[in-house]
Amino acid sequence: MNFEDNPAEAEYRAKVRAWIAANRPDMSHLLPEENRNWHPAHKEVARKWQHIKADAGYACLSWPKERGGAGGTQIEEAIFNQEEARAGIQFTYFMTGLHMLLPAMMEFSTDEASLARVPPAVRGEEIWCQLFSEPSSGSDSAGIRTAAVQDGNDWVINGQKVWNSGAQIADYGMMVARTDPTVPKHKGLTAFWLDMKTPGVEVRPIMMMSGDNELNEVFLTDVRIPDNQRVGEIGGGWKVIISTLMNERAALGSGTGLNWRDVIKLAGQVPSFEGTALDDPTFREWLADLYVDAEAIRLLSFRTLTALSHGKTPGPEGSAGKLLWSGLGGNLSSQAVDILDHGGLIDDPAIALASGAFQHRFLWAPGLRLGGGTDEIMKNIIAERVLGLPGEPRVDKDVPFRDIPRGR
């Protein structure tokens, strides 16, 4: 494909760039410790920015207008996202809802009361979280034990979810539960959405070594929700999972957070025997390798964009972008902390270079290799579904879920 803008796209890009420059969120009033994800003050800035984008027709650009979008094209949405990232504006509060869950809601749900939840999320009024992973299933997205039992026109749900990003501030969540244990594990799942304030829902934040409480565990005890909050068919939850995970890996694989430009800026501030770290030949060689990985991520995101522009859903190739991104995040932050030498031990945003962003990412980076699918799962997907290599044996594939052995 041609990576250069055509005249119409170039004109649109210039328009978007000027609009972002004139309307970008003001972060100057935030203290250094407030200018981080999940801080209430930071979240409020993100909400306002999302609302401003929606009012101007730049939020979820390619979504239908009746769902809160602008009815634009995938290319326009990609251009805006690129310019937003170029301006250094990266808020993650709405990523789970707008990039992963709600596209699946629009794909599989026909209930208008459910679909009415989409526009408020586009405007930044509501935040969503994903309730898929469980303590006993590891990387097996189909090994779900949370049970949903139908009771008249309601479902009663009991179980536990874990590693739920943003659940502590989320207004709504999308979850998958087992509705039929007598069939193989991929066939007995059903997806639902629920209000996180529903009686029986308990969120317990997990304190991370970075100091964040982005991750949570969620307990569901006799949670009762109506059948119209079901997403898709009974027993059709695996389709919803696959759609969501493909969207998730496409979103993560597009790359977010600190990048090679940030490293260059940091290296130019750190003294070395050659002048600054940026003048060190060994560092420059590493930086070239980092740039190559970042460029690969960018080009893979164009492949995903091409598929979307042809009306296709993101495919398994998104796993390659996600795998590269998780590796790059750890490599980038590790090298940055290394060149800071003793200064790498200081993560106080009030006195550390770059407000301690690299130290914070260094402590957060190991989770990148797990969230959204582990590196090992990504490699399996690439091998089997992209390269066409023989699949690994799956002895439980046709066994009723209730008959699968489990540990005591």
C-alpha positions in Angstrom: 0.0 0.0 0.0 1.0 3.6 -0.4 2.0 5.1 2.9 1.9 8.7 1.7 -1.2 10.9 2.1 -3.2 11.7 -1.1 -4.1 15.4 -1.5 -7.4 15.0 0.3 -5.8 13.1 3.2 -3.0 15.6 3.5 -5.6 18.4 3.7 -7.5 16.5 6.4 -4.3 15.9 8.3 -3.4 19.6 8.3 -6.9 20.4 9.5 -6.7 17.8 12.3 -3.2 18.9 13.4 -4.4 22.6 13.6 -7.5 21.6 15.6 -5.5 19.5 18.1 -3.0 22.3 18.5 -5.8 24.8 19.3 -7.8 22.5 21.6 -5.3 20.1 23.2 -5.9 19.5 26.9 -4.2 21.8 29.4 -2.0 19.7 31.8 -0.1 22.7 33.2 -2.2 22.8 36.4 -1.4 19.2 37.3 1.3 18.5 39.9 3.9 16.0 38.7 2.4 13.2 40.8 -1.1 14.0 39.4 0.1 13.8 35.8 -0.1 10.0 35.7 -2.7 7.5 34.6 -5.4 6.6 37.2 -4.9 9.7 39.3 -8.3 11.4 39.7 -7.1 14.7 38.4 -5.5 13.1 35.3 -8.7 11.1 34.7 -10.8 14.3 34.8 -8.6 15.9 32.1 -9.0 12.7 30.0 -12.8 12.9 30.4 -12.9 16.5 29.3 -10.7 15.8 26.3 -12.9 12.9 25.2 -16.0 15.1 25.4 -14.3 17.9 23.4 -13.4 15.4 20.7 -16.9 14.0 20.6 -18.4 17.5 20.3 -16.1 18.3 17.4 -16.8 15.0 15.6 -13.3 13.5 16.2 -14.3 10.7 18.7 -14.8 7.3 17.2 -14.7 8.9 13.8 -15.7 5.8 11.8 -18.6 4.8 14.0 -22.2 5.5 12.9 -23.6 8.8 14.1 -26.5 7.1 15.9 -23.9 5.3 18.1 -22.1 8.6 19.0 -19.5 8.5 16.2 -19.0 10.9 13.3 -19.9 8.6 10.4 -16.4 9.2 8.9 -13.9 6.8 7.3 -11.3 4.5 8.8 -8.6 6.5 7.1 -9.8 9.7 8.8 -9.9 8.0 12.2 -6.4 6.7 11.6 -5.1 10.1 10.7 -6.6 11.7 13.8 -5.2 8.9 16.0 -1.7 9.4 14.5 -1.8 13.2 15.0 -3.1 12.8 18.6 -0.2 10.5 19.3 2.2 12.9 17.5 1.0 15.6 19.9 1.8 13.4 22.9 -1.8 13.0 23.9 -2.3 9.4 25.1 -5.1 8.7 27.6 -5.9 5.0 28.2 -9.1 5.3 30.3 -11.4 4.7 27.3 -9.3 2.2 25.3 -10.9 -0.9 26.8 -14.4 0.3 26.0 -14.0 2.1 22.7 -11.3 -0.1 21.1 -12.2 -3.5 22.5 -15.6 -4.0 24.1 -18.1 -1.7 22.5 -17.1 -2.7 18.9 -18.1 -6.2 19.9 -21.3 -4.9 21.5 -22.3 -3.3 18.2 -21.3 -6.4 16.3 -23.2 -9.0 18.4 -26.0 -7.1 20.3 -29.3 -6.0 18.8 -30.9 -4.8 22.0 -31.3 -1.0 21.8 -31.2 -0.6 25.6 -27.8 -2.2 25.5 -26.6 -0.2 22.5 -27.7 3.0 24.2 -24.7 2.6 26.4 -22.4 3.3 23.5 -22.8 7.1 22.9 -22.1 8.0 26.6 -18.8 6.1 26.4 -17.9 7.9 23.2 -18.5 11.3 25.0 -16.3 10.2 27.9 -19.1 10.1 30.3 -18.7 6.3 31.1 -15.7 4.0 31.4 -15.8 0.3 30.7 -13.6 -2.6 31.9 -13.1 -6.1 30.6 -14.1 -9.1 32.9 -12.6 -12.1 31.0 -9.5 -13.4 32.8 -9.8 -15.7 35.8 -7.4 -17.0 38.5 -7.7 -20.6 37.4 -7.6 -20.2 33.6 -4.2 -18.6 33.1 -3.9 -17.8 29.4 -6.7 -20.1 28.4 -9.5 -17.7 27.5 -12.0 -20.6 27.3 -11.2 -22.0 30.7 -13.8 -19.9 32.4 -15.4 -21.2 35.6 -17.6 -18.2 36.5 -21.1 -19.6 36.2 -24.3 -17.9 34.9 -27.5 -19.8 35.6 -30.8 -18.7 33.9 -33.6 -17.9 36.3 -36.7 -16.8 34.4 -35.8 -13.7 32.4 -32.7 -13.1 34.6 -29.2 -14.6 34.9 -27.6 -15.3 38.3 -23.8 -15.1 38.2 -21.2 -16.4 40.6 -17.4 -16.4 40.2 -14.2 -14.4 40.2 -12.3 -12.3 37.6 -8.8 -10.9 37.9 -6.3 -8.6 36.2 -9.2 -6.3 35.3 -7.6 -3.0 34.2 -9.5 0.1 35.4 -12.3 -1.9 37.1 -11.9 0.3 40.2 -13.1 3.3 38.3 -15.3 1.6 35.6 -19.0 2.3 35.3 -19.7 -0.8 33.2 -18.0 -4.0 32.4 -18.4 -6.8 29.8 -17.9 -10.3 31.1 -18.0 -13.9 29.9 -19.5 -16.7 32.0 -20.1 -20.4 31.5 -23.7 -21.1 30.9 -23.4 -24.8 29.9 -20.7 -27.1 31.4 -22.0 -30.2 29.6 -20.4 -29.1 26.2 -16.8 -28.5 25.2 -15.3 -25.4 26.8 -15.5 -23.2 23.8 -19.2 -23.9 23.2 -20.6 -23.3 26.7 -19.8 -19.6 27.1 -22.0 -16.5 27.0 -21.1 -12.8 27.1 -23.0 -10.2 29.2 -22.5 -6.5 30.1 -23.3 -5.2 33.6 -23.3 -2.1 35.7 -20.3 -2.3 38.0 -22.6 -1.0 40.9 -24.9 -4.1 40.5 -25.4 -5.7 44.0 -23.0 -8.6 44.4 -20.1 -7.0 42.4 -17.0 -6.4 44.6 -13.9 -4.8 43.2 -10.6 -5.2 45.0 -7.7 -3.2 43.7 -4.3 -4.9 43.3 -1.3 -2.7 44.2 1.4 -3.0 41.5 5.1 -2.5 42.1 4.9 0.7 40.1 2.6 2.1 42.7 -0.5 2.0 40.5 -3.7 0.2 41.2 -4.7 -0.2 37.6 -5.3 -3.9 38.0 -8.1 -5.4 40.1 -9.8 -8.6 41.0 -13.6 -8.7 40.8 -15.8 -11.0 42.8 -19.4 -11.8 41.7 -21.7 -13.2 44.3 -25.3 -13.9 43.2 -25.2 -11.1 40.7 -28.5 -10.9 39.0 -28.8 -9.2 35.5 -31.7 -9.3 33.0 -31.4 -11.4 29.8 -31.4 -8.2 27.6 -27.8 -7.6 28.9 -26.6 -10.6 27.1 -24.2 -9.9 24.2 -24.8 -12.3 21.4 -26.4 -15.7 21.5 -26.5 -18.1 24.5 -23.4 -20.3 24.0 -22.0 -17.7 21.5 -19.5 -16.1 24.0 -16.4 -17.5 22.3 -17.2 -15.4 19.2 -17.4 -12.3 21.4 -14.1 -13.2 23.1 -12.3 -13.6 19.7 -13.7 -10.3 18.4 -12.7 -8.5 21.5 -9.2 -10.0 21.7 -8.5 -9.3 18.0 -9.6 -5.6 18.7 -7.4 -5.6 21.8 -4.3 -6.8 20.1 -4.8 -4.5 17.2 -5.1 -1.6 19.6 -2.1 -2.6 21.8 -0.1 -3.5 18.7 -0.4 0.1 17.3 1.9 1.1 20.1 1.2 3.5 23.0 3.3 5.2 25.7 6.9 6.3 25.6 8.7 6.0 22.3 12.1 6.4 20.7 11.6 10.2 20.5 11.2 10.3 24.2 14.4 8.3 24.7 16.3 10.7 22.4 15.1 13.7 24.5 16.2 11.9 27.7 19.6 10.9 26.4 20.3 14.4 25.4 20.0 15.4 29.0 22.2 12.7 30.5 26.0 13.4 30.6 28.5 10.8 29.4 32.2 10.6 28.6 31.3 11.4 25.0 29.3 14.5 25.9 25.8 13.2 26.4 24.4 9.6 26.3 23.1 10.5 22.8 26.7 10.8 21.6 27.7 7.3 22.9 28.2 5.0 19.9 26.9 1.9 21.8 23.7 3.8 22.7 23.2 5.0 19.2 23.5 1.4 17.9 20.9 0.3 20.4 18.7 3.3 19.4 18.8 2.2 15.8 17.5 -1.2 16.7 14.8 0.3 18.8 13.7 2.5 15.9 13.5 -0.5 13.6 11.2 -2.3 16.1 9.1 0.8 16.4 8.9 1.2 12.7 7.8 -2.4 12.3 5.0 -1.8 14.8 3.9 1.3 12.8 3.9 -0.6 9.5 2.0 -3.6 11.0 -0.7 -1.1 12.2 -1.0 0.1 8.6 -1.7 -3.5 7.6 -4.5 -3.6 10.2 -5.8 -0.3 8.9 -5.8 -1.7 5.4 -8.0 -4.6 6.5 -10.4 -2.3 8.3 -10.7 0.0 5.3 -11.8 -3.1 3.3 -14.5 -3.9 5.8 -12.6 -6.7 7.5 -12.1 -7.3 11.2 -8.6 -7.3 12.7 -7.0 -10.7 12.2 -4.4 -12.8 13.9 -1.6 -10.8 12.4 -2.3 -8.2 15.2 -0.5 -10.6 17.5 2.8 -9.7 15.8 2.3 -6.0 16.6 1.4 -6.8 20.2 4.4 -9.1 20.6 6.7 -6.4 19.3 5.1 -3.7 21.5 5.5 -5.6 24.7 9.1 -6.3 24.0 9.8 -2.8 23.0 8.2 -1.4 26.2 10.5 -3.4 28.4 13.6 -2.8 26.3 13.0 0.9 26.1 12.5 1.5 29.8 15.3 -0.8 30.8 17.8 1.0 28.6 16.6 4.4 29.8 16.9 3.5 33.5 20.4 2.1 32.7 21.7 5.3 31.1 20.3 7.3 34.0 22.8 5.4 36.2 22.2 6.3 39.9 19.4 8.7 38.7 17.5 5.7 37.6 16.7 4.9 41.2 14.8 8.1 41.6 11.2 7.8 40.6 9.9 10.9 42.4 8.1 12.8 39.6 9.0 16.1 41.2 12.8 15.7 40.8 13.4 12.9 38.3 14.2 13.5 34.7 11.1 13.2 32.5 9.0 13.3 35.7 10.1 9.7 36.4 8.2 8.4 33.4 10.8 5.8 32.4 11.2 4.5 36.0 7.5 4.1 36.2 7.3 2.3 32.8 10.2 0.1 33.9 8.2 -1.2 36.8 5.1 -1.5 34.8 6.7 -3.1 31.7 6.6 -6.8 32.8 2.9 -6.7 32.7 3.0 -5.8 29.0 4.2 -9.3 28.3 1.1 -10.8 30.0 -1.8 -8.4 29.4 -3.7 -8.8 26.2 -2.2 -12.3 25.8 1.2 -13.6 26.9 4.2 -13.6 24.6 3.9 -17.3 24.3 0.3 -17.2 23.3 1.1 -14.5 20.7 3.9 -16.7 19.2 1.5 -19.7 19.0 -1.1 -17.6 17.2 1.5 -16.3 14.8 2.8 -19.8 14.1 -0.6 -21.5 13.7 -2.9 -18.8 12.3 -0.5 -16.6 10.3 2.3 -18.9 9.2 0.1 -22.1 9.0 2.4 -24.3 11.1 0.9 -27.4 12.8 -1.0 -26.6 15.9 -0.2 -27.9 19.3 -2.1 -30.9 20.6 -5.3 -29.9 22.5 -6.5 -32.9 24.3 -9.4 -31.1 26.0 -10.8 -29.7 22.8 -13.8 -32.0 22.5 -14.3 -32.9 26.2 -17.3 -31.6 28.1 -16.1 -28.8 30.3 -17.3 -30.5 33.5 -15.2 -33.6 32.7 -11.9 -31.8 32.3 -9.7 -32.7 35.3 -8.9 -29.9 37.7 -6.6 -29.6 40.6 -7.8 -30.0 44.1 
